[in-house]
Amino acid sequence: MLVLFDGRRRYDLKLAFKRMEGVKADKGYAGPVVVCSLAFQPLGGYRASSSLMKFLSEGREMELALAPIAGTRLLAPFRVTVTHMLGNLVVQANRFEALPPAAAPASTAAEQPK
């Protein structure tokens, strides 16, 4: 579960494993992603009459695909899918690149304080 506060609203995103699948970005990452179901639960700071909050919290089918970032133990969003009777919304990365962290310069005896 992801506990989120965006500066105005407080909500939880509940993730549950669904499957593994392969993806390929136009530039960068190609490989496996973890696909999870996504449930949105608003907790505070929103208007009860908000059409967006109603839309997201009505229990509709949503999925989040997470791709690993090489050299770390982190996953990053690659694709989100929201199913609706009028059509599906899919937002997907077409470029997914991660650079390795910059190495700290090696210290020399001259640079060390005395």
C-alpha positions in Angstrom: 0.0 0.0 0.0 1.2 3.5 -0.9 0.3 6.2 1.7 0.2 9.5 -0.2 -0.3 13.2 0.6 -0.1 15.5 -2.3 -0.1 18.8 -0.3 -3.9 18.9 -0.3 -5.4 15.5 -0.3 -4.6 12.3 1.7 -5.2 9.0 0.0 -4.0 5.4 -0.2 -3.2 3.4 -3.3 -3.5 -0.3 -2.7 -1.4 -2.6 -4.9 -1.9 -6.3 -5.4 0.2 -8.6 -7.7 -1.6 -9.7 -10.8 1.1 -11.0 -13.3 4.5 -10.5 -14.9 4.8 -9.5 -18.5 7.4 -8.2 -21.0 7.5 -4.7 -22.3 9.6 -2.6 -24.7 9.9 1.2 -24.7 10.6 3.0 -27.9 13.9 4.1 -26.3 15.6 2.5 -23.3 14.1 -0.3 -21.3 13.0 -3.7 -22.6 12.3 -6.5 -20.2 9.9 -7.7 -17.5 7.5 -5.6 -15.5 5.3 -6.4 -12.5 1.7 -5.7 -13.2 -0.4 -4.9 -10.1 -4.1 -4.1 -9.6 -4.5 -0.6 -8.2 -7.3 0.5 -5.8 -7.7 4.2 -5.0 -9.0 5.1 -1.5 -9.5 8.8 -0.7 -9.1 9.6 3.0 -9.2 13.4 3.4 -8.8 16.9 1.9 -11.2 16.3 -1.1 -14.7 17.3 -1.8 -17.2 14.5 -1.6 -18.9 15.9 -4.7 -15.7 15.7 -6.7 -16.3 13.8 -10.0 -12.7 12.8 -10.2 -12.7 11.3 -6.7 -15.9 9.4 -7.4 -14.5 8.2 -10.7 -11.3 6.9 -9.2 -12.8 5.3 -6.0 -15.7 3.5 -7.6 -13.8 0.3 -7.7 -13.1 0.3 -11.4 -10.4 -1.9 -12.8 -7.0 -0.2 -12.7 -3.5 -1.6 -13.3 0.0 -0.3 -12.7 3.0 -1.8 -14.4 6.3 -1.3 -12.6 9.7 -1.7 -14.2 13.0 -2.3 -12.3 15.6 0.4 -12.3 18.9 -1.3 -13.1 21.5 -1.3 -10.3 18.9 -0.6 -7.6 16.1 -2.3 -5.7 13.6 0.2 -7.0 10.6 -0.1 -9.3 9.3 2.8 -11.3 5.9 3.2 -13.0 6.0 2.2 -16.7 2.3 2.0 -17.5 -1.1 2.8 -15.9 -4.4 1.5 -17.3 -7.9 2.5 -16.2 -10.8 0.6 -17.6 -14.2 2.3 -18.1 -17.4 1.5 -20.0 -16.8 4.4 -22.4 -13.2 3.5 -23.2 -9.8 2.6 -21.7 -7.2 5.1 -20.6 -3.6 3.9 -21.0 -0.6 6.1 -20.1 2.7 4.4 -21.0 6.3 5.5 -21.1 7.8 5.6 -24.6 11.2 6.4 -23.2 12.4 4.7 -20.1 16.1 5.2 -19.3 18.0 5.2 -16.0 21.6 6.3 -15.6 23.8 4.7 -13.0 24.6 7.0 -10.0 27.7 9.1 -10.4 30.6 7.7 -8.5 32.2 9.9 -5.9 35.6 11.1 -6.9 38.5 9.2 -5.3 40.1 11.3 -2.6 43.8 11.8 -2.7 46.2 12.5 0.2 46.5 16.1 -1.0 42.7 16.7 -0.7 42.4 15.3 2.8 42.4 17.8 5.7 45.3 17.7 8.0 
